[in-house]
Amino acid sequence: MSAAGLSVRDIVVRFGPVTAVDHIDLDVAPGEIIALLGASGSGKSSLLRGIAGLEPIAGGSVAWDGLDLSRTPVHQRGFGVMFQDGQLFPHRDVGGNVAYGIAGLPRAERQARVTQLLHLVGLAGYEHRAITTLSGGQAQRVALARSLAPRPRLLLLDEPLSALDRALRERLVGMLRTTLKATETTAVYVTHDQDEAFAVADRVAVLIDGRIAQIGSPGEVWRDPARADVAHFLGYSPLLPAGVAAGLGYPDPLGDKLVAVGPGGLVTDPAGRRLEIVEQVDHRGYAAIRVRIPGDGTAVVRAPAQVPETAIAVRLDPAQCAVVAASPDGADRSGAPTM
Ligand SMILES: Nc1ncnc2c1ncn2[C@@H]1O[C@H](COP(=O)(O)OP(=O)(O)OP(=O)(O)O)[C@@H](O)[C@H]1O
């Protein structure tokens, strides 16, 4: 092992009979941000904790710059960890919290670092604020600044924004990426939120059942999901067999592949196939019209507004669909998140 940065090889994390992490390999280059994205129970936190040394590993290795750390205690790995609840010290002010891990630095240097980090997270001038007066979003920004202060060679973030509401998460995720990039921090970021993973990461690893089902840039993973269950988890719905897709105007011969319909993948077209309307719901800027796919559940068509009809003519837009291999048991064709 000589690769720069983090090299995880064949790592296994078990809890009794449960294999939470099932022989995973993962490389993270210096300065790179990787998101571990997956449903609840897919093994994201266990992998992160295994890398940190917070969970014993049943097999495999964790190395930094080619040096095996598997037997190195947590606090000697040079890694930082940030959790959902930033766990700030209530008896210290904001500046005292950020400076916590750099007590050994000369005072002027310490203060300069605190000032720089508070500026980066959008809290310039907050040094003397009491922790108890901060909003949830401000507290997580302080927690981020505190995690970055000792310049960890790797920062492990476990759902750092998930306790916040959606609007705040969307605002903070941009700040988070900007801050990690500005400090050239190498990071592994655990989230179950697809938008958050895509917004923060250089590469996204999709975990299913303790394994990495796919890893790539956000654009690659979205445009070309490796498997039906990955497409499903990313929010493609439904996944249509070739015959059904062809009936909705999908042009290419597909064999036994499936057409994964992305948001906006089904469009209104007067020359298209008329499908029964099941339900109509207004959204900001469009109406979501749910239609019945013959023999294959339902799908949503986006239209400018609701229509006073019981059926609507639609076709698939190939540019908003992906083609994926069917899984042998077809188990991943139902229950996907919708738009
Ligand atoms: N301390 C533990 N004891 C027993 N089983 C555990 C423990 N921690 C995790 N598991 C099990 O390991 C599997 C993976 O859990 P893990 O928390 O890593 O998933 P996750 O993807 O991070 O999920 P979530 O998004 O819900 O946190 C699950 O089946 C879980 O029940």
The ligand as an SDF file (V2000), in Angstrom:
LIG
                    3D

 31 33  0  0  0  0  0  0  0  0999 V2000
  -23.8200   -0.9770   18.0270 N   0  0  0  0  0  0  0  0  0  0  0  0
  -24.4720   -1.8400   17.2530 C   0  0  0  0  0  0  0  0  0  0  0  0
  -24.8970   -3.0340   17.7050 N   0  0  0  0  0  0  0  0  0  0  0  0
  -25.5440   -3.8990   16.9090 C   0  0  0  0  0  0  0  0  0  0  0  0
  -25.8290   -3.6830   15.6200 N   0  0  0  0  0  0  0  0  0  0  0  0
  -25.4380   -2.5160   15.1010 C   0  0  0  0  0  0  0  0  0  0  0  0
  -24.7470   -1.5250   15.8670 C   0  0  0  0  0  0  0  0  0  0  0  0
  -24.4950   -0.4540   15.0730 N   0  0  0  0  0  0  0  0  0  0  0  0
  -24.9980   -0.7550   13.8430 C   0  0  0  0  0  0  0  0  0  0  0  0
  -25.5690   -1.9860   13.8580 N   0  0  0  0  0  0  0  0  0  0  0  0
  -26.2020   -2.6640   12.7090 C   0  0  0  0  0  0  0  0  0  0  0  0
  -25.3040   -2.6050   11.6200 O   0  0  0  0  0  0  0  0  0  0  0  0
  -25.9850   -2.3200   10.4030 C   0  0  0  0  0  0  0  0  0  0  0  0
  -25.4300   -1.0390    9.7960 C   0  0  0  0  0  0  0  0  0  0  0  0
  -25.7090    0.0300   10.6690 O   0  0  0  0  0  0  0  0  0  0  0  0
  -25.1380    1.5040   10.4300 P   0  0  0  0  0  0  0  0  0  0  0  0
  -25.5070    2.3400   11.6020 O   0  0  0  0  0  0  0  0  0  0  0  0
  -23.7140    1.4110   10.0630 O   0  0  0  0  0  0  0  0  0  0  0  0
  -25.9740    1.9510    9.1480 O   0  0  0  0  0  0  0  0  0  0  0  0
  -26.1950    3.3940    8.5740 P   0  0  0  0  0  0  0  0  0  0  0  0
  -26.1910    3.2400    7.0980 O   0  0  0  0  0  0  0  0  0  0  0  0
  -25.2200    4.3570    9.1640 O   0  0  0  0  0  0  0  0  0  0  0  0
  -27.6580    3.6960    9.0880 O   0  0  0  0  0  0  0  0  0  0  0  0
  -28.3120    5.0720    9.6290 P   0  0  0  0  0  0  0  0  0  0  0  0
  -28.4210    5.9750    8.4440 O   0  0  0  0  0  0  0  0  0  0  0  0
  -29.6480    4.6070   10.1230 O   0  0  0  0  0  0  0  0  0  0  0  0
  -27.4110    5.5750   10.6990 O   0  0  0  0  0  0  0  0  0  0  0  0
  -27.4550   -2.2340   10.7740 C   0  0  0  0  0  0  0  0  0  0  0  0
  -28.0380   -3.4970   10.5450 O   0  0  0  0  0  0  0  0  0  0  0  0
  -27.4360   -1.9290   12.2530 C   0  0  0  0  0  0  0  0  0  0  0  0
  -28.6010   -2.4000   12.8890 O   0  0  0  0  0  0  0  0  0  0  0  0
  1  2  1  0
  2  3  1  0
  2  7  2  0
  3  4  2  0
  4  5  1  0
  5  6  2  0
  6  7  1  0
  6 10  1  0
  7  8  1  0
  8  9  2  0
  9 10  1  0
 10 11  1  0
 11 12  1  0
 11 30  1  0
 12 13  1  0
 13 14  1  0
 13 28  1  0
 14 15  1  0
 15 16  1  0
 16 17  2  0
 16 18  1  0
 16 19  1  0
 19 20  1  0
 20 21  2  0
 20 22  1  0
 20 23  1  0
 23 24  1  0
 24 25  2  0
 24 26  1  0
 24 27  1  0
 28 29  1  0
 28 30  1  0
 30 31  1  0
M  END
$$$$
